[in-house]
Amino acid sequence: MAPPTIQKFESEEQVAVALAIYILHLSAKFIAANGSFSVVLSGGTLIDTLRKLTEPPYVNSIEWSKWLIFFLDERVVPLDHPDSNYKLAYDGFLSKVPIPKSNIYPIKEKLSPEEAAAEYEQRLKHLVANNTLKTSPTTGFAKFDLMLVGMGPEGHVASLFCWHFQRFEKKKWVTYITDSPKPPPNRITFTFPLINSASEIAMVVTGEDAADAVKVALGKHANDYYPLPVQKVSPEGSLTWFLDKEATSEL
Ligand SMILES: O=C1O[C@H](COP(=O)(O)O)[C@@H](O)[C@H](O)[C@H]1O
């Protein structure tokens, strides 16, 4: 993997603008090359940082009908539940842009966490088989064009937490957790082999709460003995960090 690109900005507002420009360029590039743009969304603060995409000039410069939307992790709750990442993404982003509903891939409701993870993995494999999604020739996992990844204050990404075994999964594409240390406890999540097969990953980290984990991940004394989940983000494509001043205050 090439070394990550680290972009630091004075404010979260500047991160939001830079992120919109970055996504706009990638959207045009992947649609020109493949006719579609597969995007994986995290939940959390990331969704608000995408707000510029829903405003002019960005909103009018994107071929939204070619976007395919997936979820990096999801809470196993109904899709209209306040804890749902789909609901967060729908209310804050997806309802404001003209992506066809059939191009959005939420989890199936009314399944157990184990069943929901297996069903989502099967759906991804089906989309690879019918050439809707690409495959990484190196790993054999699906190769998404862009993953937009947030980070929790203790360094978790997706629903892969520091002291939980899911972070070591090697074979499954999607796994589940029933004792998430951050509520709600039942979730499904992409695994690291799937995450790291992506073409482009944007790590979008803002706010003072993230400063300690950013220091561990990017500071001079990065902890490689038992790395934080965020340190395992290492795509075969490119990794770009988008950071505001508060998130870098400990560097
Ligand atoms: O629980 C989750 O947390 C992470 C980080 O959220 P943030 O609010 O600290 O940005 C998020 O990326 C993930 O999708 C979500 O399920």
The ligand as a Tripos MOL2 file, in Angstrom:
@<TRIPOS>MOLECULE
LIG
   16    16     1     0     0
SMALL
NO_CHARGES

@<TRIPOS>ATOM
      1 O1        -21.0250    3.2630   16.1860 O.2       1 LIG1
      2 C1        -20.4760    3.7810   15.2500 C.2       1 LIG1
      3 O2        -19.4300    4.6110   15.4640 O.3       1 LIG1
      4 C2        -18.4930    4.9810   14.4450 C.3       1 LIG1
      5 C3        -17.8800    6.3150   14.8700 C.3       1 LIG1
      6 O3        -18.9180    7.2610   15.0520 O.3       1 LIG1
      7 P1        -18.6250    8.7930   15.4010 P.3       1 LIG1
      8 O4        -19.9830    9.3500   15.7830 O.co2     1 LIG1
      9 O5        -17.6440    8.8140   16.5510 O.co2     1 LIG1
     10 O6        -18.1110    9.4520   14.1660 O.co2     1 LIG1
     11 C4        -19.1440    5.0270   13.0800 C.3       1 LIG1
     12 O7        -18.1660    5.2290   12.0910 O.3       1 LIG1
     13 C5        -19.9130    3.7290   12.8540 C.3       1 LIG1
     14 O8        -20.4560    3.6700   11.5620 O.3       1 LIG1
     15 C6        -21.0090    3.6600   13.8870 C.3       1 LIG1
     16 O9        -21.8340    2.5070   13.7560 O.3       1 LIG1
@<TRIPOS>BOND
     1     1     2 2
     2     2     3 1
     3     2    15 1
     4     3     4 1
     5     4     5 1
     6     4    11 1
     7     5     6 1
     8     6     7 1
     9     7     8 2
    10     7     9 1
    11     7    10 1
    12    11    12 1
    13    11    13 1
    14    13    14 1
    15    13    15 1
    16    15    16 1
@<TRIPOS>SUBSTRUCTURE
     1 LIG1         1 GROUP 0 **** ****
